[in-house]
Amino acid sequence: MSGGQERSESGRGMSAIRIAGAPISWGVCEVPGWGHQLDPDRVLTEMRGAGLTATELGPEGFLPSSTDELKSVLHEKDLTCVGGFVPAVLFKDDHDPADDLAGPLESLVAAGAGVVVLAATTGSDGYDSRPVLDEAQWATLLANLDRLAAIVAGRGLLAVLHPHIGTLVETRSEVDRVLTGSSIPLCLDTGHLLIGGTDPLELAKAVPNRIAHTHLKDVDAALAAKVQSGELTYTEAVKAGMYTPLGTGDVDIAGIVSVLRDNGFDGWFVLEQDTILDGEPTGEGPVRDVLASVAYLRSVTA
């Protein structure tokens, strides 16, 4: 993949890392009612001011859908696009998930992105509940993953599957079904995996050849446990601060990054700290935590 990069040269001779931001760290999310949504100008200006030169696109509607306008916004902010998160309904035999993909894929192609980050959504708003699939639905989901990956590859991009709380691929057993039942690579989201019961470091060690994209999140494990037990919904836990700046939570970020780099990972490390805002922040706002995460990642990859 090409595009703007934050580089950190390793004394061990490993290749430079590629760091990107994401609008979710500023509370920008596709879920209806997900708190106050900041203006793109503030988000992208602060992202660039944090030293990041690349970003994921954010949800549909956050940035312009017009090809020329989208390119203009990214150029004005001196940012390149690395990819974007695309929720798709994959398990229903009466629904074509290519329809979910079509619009976002055009935007990603126009933006010069390299990665389409698919999530196996339930078809309902939010991530607080999900159905249990039968075997036929699983077969449909897995077949659709490979089909969408082929569509994406035909446009010159790479599709990855993002295990995500409140989707159909949340737990370790569900991740394993994807690994054995399809050929799609994974987006290693260190936060969603941990909350869903998977040790992201162990997964990185087990299947490094299947990891093509990374969302680095740190997590307060005590709040994650309340999500797992049902004491809190996912949304309630995010509001309570379940996601923390890198290096301040319970995910072994340094260990995960080291394992991936030792195994030749050359994809993007996208910094994410999902947050929910109750209004327009005064002062620094979310960028303070983004700056802390950037500094931490640089410190462990120097």
C-alpha positions, 0 to 999 in steps of 0.5 A: 500500500502507498500513501502518507506515512508516519515512520519509525525506524527500528534499531533491529532493522525492521521496516518502518511502520505506518501509522494512521488515525481514525475519526472514531477517536473523535467520536464519529460513528455510523451508529445512530444516536452515538453522541455528538458528531464533530465537524470533519474540519475539526477532526481532520485538522486535529488529526494532522496536527497530531502528526498523522498523515493518513486516516481511515474515512469514517462512516458514510456521510462524514466526508463528501461522497463526490469524488472530486470533493472527497479528494479536495478535502483530503488534499486540503488537510494533507491526509491520505486515505488508507481504508474504511470501515464497511458494515455489511449484512452477510448472513441473509440469503435474501440480501445481497451484501454487495449492495452494502459495499457498493457506495463505500467502495466507490469512495475508497477507490476515489480516495486512493485507499488500499483496504476495505475493513468489512464487519459482519453486521446484524442489520440492526443499529448499534452493537449491543445485541446480536442473533445466533446463526444456524449452520446455513446462515454461517455458510452464507456469511462465509461464502459472502466474505470470499465473494466480497473480497473478490469484488474488492480485489477486482477494484485493486483493494484488499478486503479484511474482516474485522471481528467486532463486538455486536457483530456475527464475528465477535468471539474466538470460536467465530474468528476461528470459523472465519479463518477456517471457512474463508480465505479473507485476511483479518483486521486485528482490532486489539480492543474488540478482540479482547472484549470478545474474549480473544487474546489479541497477542495470542492471535497475532502469534497464532496466525500472523500470515492472516493479519493484513490490517490493524486497529490498535486499541487499549482497553480497561479490562474491568469494564470489558468484563462487565460487557462480557457478563452483561452488566453493561452494554457495549455502548454503556461501557464506551461511555464509561471510558472502556477504551483508553490511550495506548499504553494505559489499559490492559492490552499488550500493545507493545507485545502485539506490535513487536510480534507483528513486525517480527513476522513481516507485517507491513500494513497499517497501524490505525490508532483508535480510541472509540469515544462518545461525546455529549457535546462540542468539546472545549479545549483540547478534547479527544485529540489529547488522548490521540497525542498520547497514543501517538507518543506511546506507539512511537516510544515502543517502535523506536 
